[in-house]
């Protein structure tokens, strides 16, 4: 079905038994978000909150809360879009199945935005403060738009093909924003809007930005889609929506003079404004997808001129936090669409997997290939390192902090999305004397606070190939001896030992940290080195309880250049090598952002709601 509004989507989900309406009054401050989180965690249906306290607009959430529901929503177009992507990867299939060519003209037409003079979204005006003021976590700096579609245009470029569509954080209130006039606009590194912002700085001119919410769900997916530079997000949205995306702008001249950015006409809501490149204001905190609060920093300011909405407007929203959350499904959906394209964009790379449970960017797994030198230096990665460099030079993949890459055989039972099996496969083969490759003093994800400043940190490539070098222990030996101050060892997965150590002091000494001194004092041939990876943490039982806990603790709480060491560590020709176990210090550091914790009073309130025998109660 082709949806042109959130209301159409909600009613279609309702008629199919895939949505529950909550008519009980719900507070947009924390309560609504906690209900959403619990329903998502229970694999529950989409939700329509029709009685949001202090707000006249209904709110829909968890719309894309499962891969099955997402596939159902895009049931009429998903296969055609997959086919188009497959043709790009394997054009020979066009001639093998010529009867499918009839789809090509239709798909191509859908990818062209169309101009309209009757935008549904401009039917009614309201104030920014009248929109749902949803706060998801106790220490959030204010209400945020969590599913924004941000359309921007460079100050000197009126081409529709130059429009950037992205999903960037929009803070509607709090801090020192002027009420009803200003919004915070937070975007991360390697985002398309940054090109427009840079050009605006050069020209010393504002650039127009429109924030829309709702409409066809394909716009939401397109806004988060990591498309190659130069490929239109609006074209992708049209192909997935099953129809051309309608845009409104008063005249061609309004684009040329930079007076107006094209407005998505079918949206439920629109916040229209511009960004002065010289203006910055504090934005945040915000409970983000790594499971921590993004701290307060100066970010661009959206000067709001108008706020519009449809007559039947429904406000779609989601909640982000420690994964998995609803945005996990976005990633799964994107992988289904783009997975086949990876080998064409990155030659030799057969698959990549950004591990959602680790916060996406902190941990990236990849399967490459050693194609050109099968006779030379067996067991030593060669082309894998070239492919790793290509991965780290590709768009948002460049934000990966830890990249583990191997040339997994085609017939291997180990699959890239089986994180535990993949890591075990590599740990059985890795040689820490040669397979560690650091990138120091570089950029990392804006939301990752494990480094030494905003966007600043390091990366580590672990590349391993060849036959197994070791058996991986799965139990803690009774005779195991730990360095002084290390305690409570737990096996997290084969070959990985989580060990508790004292909390990191507020001020680390200028000399070598105590944990690294302990590593230096340990004989690399000691029994502990039977575990190729040792992770220091604050709570070993928690970190080892599940693979999700392990990857979240290990890779979100460590900065490779600072927190990776080992037994028998040495520097040879500026290459860091370890002859015994590799050790990662994944304890919480004083400069880390605080983790997200729910408000106990709100939790108790939702517990009481669960006891009322409502349709939603069984999911709470």
Residue, then its C-alpha position, 0 to 999 in steps of 0.5 A: x500500500x502507498x502511504x501519504x500520511x502517518x494517519x494512513x499508515x496507522x489505520x492500515x496497521x490497525x486494520x491488520x491487527x498490528x497496532x494498539x491504541x492507548x486512550x489512557x492519558x499518558x505523560x509525554x515526559x518520560x512515561x510515553x517513552x518508557x511504555x514504548x521501550x517496554x512494548x518494543x522489548x516485548x516484540x509488541x505492536x505499533x502504538x497510537x497514543x491518542x491522549x497525550x497530556x498537554x498536547x492536541x496531537x496523537x503520537x504514534x511509535x514503534x511503527x517499524x518496531x520489528x523486521x516483519x512489520x517493516x517488510x509488511x509496511x513496504x510489501x508493495x515496493x520492497x521487492x522491486x527496490x531489491x531487484x533494482x539494487x541486484x541489477x546494479x550488482x549483477x547486470x547480467x541478470x537483466x538479460x537472464x530474466x528479460x521479462x522483469x524489465x517492465x519494472x525498470x521504467x516505473x522504478x526510474x520514474x518514482x525516483x524523480x521528485x515532483x513539484x506540487x502547488x498544494x502541500x497538505x502539510x501547509x494546511x494549518x499553522x501552529x507554534x513549536x511549543x504546541x508540538x508533542x514535547x516528548x522527553x525520553x530520558x531523565x537527564x535529556x536537555x529538553x524535548x527532541x524530535x526523534x524521527x526528523x527528516x531534515x532537508x537542506x540546500x546549499x546557499x548557492x545551489x538551486x538544483x533539486x539533485x543537491x538537496x540533502x535529506x538526513x536524520x539529525x537531532x532536533x532539540x525543540x526546547x530547553x537550554x537557552x533556546x528562545x521559545x517557539x523561535x529556535x531549535x538545536x540542530x545536531x549532526x555528526x561527522x560525515x553527514x551531507x548537511x555538513x557540506x551545505x554548512x561549510x559552503x554557507x560559512x565560505x559565503x557568509x550566508x544562511x542556508x535554508x533548512x526544513x524539518x519535516x515529520x511523518x508522511x510516507x515511512x519511506x522518507x524516514x528510512x531514506x533519511x537514515x540510509x547511508x547512500x553513496x555521495x551524489x545519490x539522491x535520498x529523495x529518489x530512494x524514498x520515492x522508489x521505496x514509497x511507490x510514488x514520486x516524492x512531492x515537493x513544494x517551493x513557491x518558485x524556482x527563483x525562491x531556490x535560486x535566491x536561497x529564500x526557501x528550501x524544498x518542503x516535503x509536501x505530504x509530511x504530517x508536520x513541518x518546521x521551516x527555517x534557516x541556519x546562520x552558519x555563525x550561530x551556535x548554542x549549547x545542545x543536549x544532553x540527549x540519551x543516545x544510541x550508544x546507551x549513554x548521554x551525549x553531553x552538552x556542546x555548541x551546535x548549529x541553530x535552526x531559526x524557525x520562521x513557521x510551523x505547519x501541520x496536516x489536518x489529520x496529523x499524527x506525530x511519529x516518534x521513536x526512542x533511542x538508547x542502549x541497543x537494541x531499540x527500534x532503530x535496530x530494525x532500521x539497520x536490519x532493513x538497510x542491510x537487506x537492501x544494501x548488503x548485495x552492493x558491498x562487493x561493488x563499492x568495496x572490491x574484495x569485501x564480501x560482507x560488513x556488519x556494524x554490530x548494533x549491540x555495541x552501538x553500531x560504530x564502535x564495532x564493525x565486523x567484515x569478511x574480506x578475501x585474500x585473492x592476489x597472493x595465495x602463495x606468499x606468507x600464509x597466515x599473514x593478512x595482506x589484501x585484508x589490510x587494503x580492504x580494511x583501509x577501503x572500509x575506513x574510507x567509505x562514508x559512515x563506515x569510516x566512523x568504525x572504532x574497532x574493525x575486525x576483518x578476516x577472509x571467512x571461507x564461503x563454506x564456513x558455518x560461521x556467519x558475520x551476524x553471529x557475533x560470538x562465533x565470528x569473534x571466536x573464529x578470529x581469536x583462534x587465528x589472530x597473532x597479536x604480534x602482527x595483526x594489530x593495526x592502529x590509527x591514532x589521533x583521528x576522528x571517531x563518532x561524535x557520540x562516542x566519549x571514549x576518546x580524548x575530545x569531541x570527535x577525537x580518538x583512535x581506531x584499531x584494525x584486527x586482521x587475521x587469517x590462516x589456520x587456527x593457532x590455538x584452542x579457546x578455553x571456555x572455563x576458568x581454570x581453578x589454578x588461574x593466578x591473576x595479577x594483584x588487584x584483578x579479581x572475579x574472572x568470568x568467561x564471556x565467550x570462548x577465549x575471552x576472559x572478563x576480569x574486574x579491577x579497581x575503579x579508574x581514579x579521577x586523576x590517572x598518574x602521568x606515569x604508566x597506568x597501574x593496569x599496564x604495569x601489572x601486564x608488564x609484570x606478568x610472564x606472557x607464558x603464564x596460564x592466563x595467556x591461554x585466553x587470547x583476550x582479557x577485558x578489564x571491567x567494573x562488573x565482570x558478571x554483567x559483562x559476561x552475562x550475554x554477548x550483547x553485554x560483552x560487546x557493549x561494555x568492551x567496545x563503547x568504553x575503550x579508546x584503542x590507542x589508550x586502553x589496549x595493551x597486553x602481556x609481553x607488549x613491545x614496539x617493533x619498528x613502530x608496530x605495537x605487538x603483544x606476545x601473550x594475551x591482549x588486554x582491553x581496559x573497558x572500565x568506566x573512565x572519569x571523562x566518559x558520558x553517564x549511562x542511561x538509567x530510567x526514572x524509578x518513579x516513572x517505572x512504577x507508574x508504568x507498572x501500575x498501568x500494566x496492572x489495569x488489564x488494558x490491551x497494551x498491558x501484556x506487553x508492559 
